[in-house]
């Protein structure tokens, strides 16, 4: 098992010294650097306490700029402002405010993924930094791609103190498609693994026990266990993806290790137990060229307890009951943090959000310590209440609710400040059992799986978004944008035989092998061109209905038939309407407004291209999806009692949150979709925005609305697509109460709400 965090590329120490000593201009040093840095670094040996990765042979200027790490720090601040810190030569440092300008701030904000800067600060407004002051007298013209392309006195050459640390305030609008994030993240070159000594343990993943080894030069070295404590073990287990540590039988390992020759690279470790990585602990390294020794001790050994979903014995696996969950993450162990209070889920504000607080969340969920603490709703925005602000965990707490925090006031936070995490997860080797081939890039292709020693394709019969989601997750490629049922247009020169069929997933599995599938292959269309395929993406949309608005706007209307010809043509009335005495009489309609928000990280767009949209002259619009929403009235046993399906008359941005611009408008045959941060409003007085309840008898019912019911368009979260309300109808009036999105309540509260699961297929019983 290995845990790897790579350092961003930095200029070699010799090149930096050459620049400082020569005092030549930045441009000359930059030009000389490419010609000399590799030769120089080969000739010079620099003592180091940690194993450092070999530099690339000939990096381009562009790759250097992309790899320079920038972050915002300090307090008090929001996610889009703070003290500027740069990661150079393995160390975080600051920028002096001498000659600082808005042009400098614009360059830095773009490096952080924001569109521009709105201002900058001087005199350590966000607090004084620590360590080096890396740059001074920085002069940018504003168009540079990276701050190290601007003129300055050179790296580490400054006459400032930390009282002069510069800061920036960025416009709170992200650059579309920007991948790197403004995160709190520990950077380290130390790679750590557990080496099991029992033959059986080597074959089973995850590896939970073994000798602790650190990468050193071209091999692996041990840690002397003199003074080793359970706190050190906790840190090692956390960084390898395990929430808890166990005591280990040292006598068993002592017999084995006495017969082995060990090289001790680390002689002393003194963790407090709250660190998220071994590199954050005080370490004492062996002296250069010293003989290996650990007199009176042996190599450190640890044993870890995996979270429930990673346990090898399926009989021990149990559903984790916690008051915290992750939503909207593309990969295992990442997402927006949501916490449970009074049986309702809400989010956490990102003020003072730290790696320690994020680690408490990760461990509570059965993962290891946090790799990243993300701010600024980087995993999408929530919709419900915001419960916590300024969470200050120490790192040892059992739950985030045990940490000090402030309650939220309406002025404190908005959902654009929702906190998120990326947790350390155990290495399971699942990505090695599946591959996608034949596509034009790494994110698309024909699905091939390994069964035993044989590789083969998957039958595409019944292949849906849910199965494709599992494939993309297993490969670490995020979400599935499309589940492909025909792959004839991809390269088929290396097509293998079909070895899996009948695959049916819930969508939450970690690997395709965990889904249901046929014991023996049975596929009607077994030709290579019908093999299953996927197109994956790092981001996806996420639609959610504004439940309170439905409850607030509901009413009954008796609408004359002569005003319903167009609606009848659109198939918006129940079947009994066809037998009515047109144009005399009326239909009783349950009407309400529905406001559908896109809280994901990609725009929601119809699956079909506009060339296949269907024009409806009656209402004067295109239908871009056959079924966009189901509107259903269910009785006590879950059967549907009223007709209520709805096509997407037109998908557009009715309105957006502050700072977000509309992109989609139906007028003048415009493009259709819902932008991230925007919503599509179907008002209660629009045709077909109803359920025809003419034939419904008085009683108690469930109103259920399901968005994107057939999962035609990929979303990061399908669990919030259904909304339900208690409904009371006395034959004259109607009342809705307890309207909520499907995953807004605790399981206990949901069971009290209804004794049956409802239905999602929209079929009349």
Order of alpha helices (4+ residues) and beta strands (2+ residues): beta-alpha-alpha-alpha-beta-beta-beta-alpha-beta-beta-beta-beta-beta-alpha-beta-beta-alpha-beta-alpha-beta-beta-beta-beta-beta-beta-alpha-beta-beta-beta-beta-beta-beta-beta-alpha-beta-beta-beta-beta-alpha-beta-alpha-beta-beta-beta-beta-beta-beta-beta-beta-beta-beta-beta-beta-beta-alpha
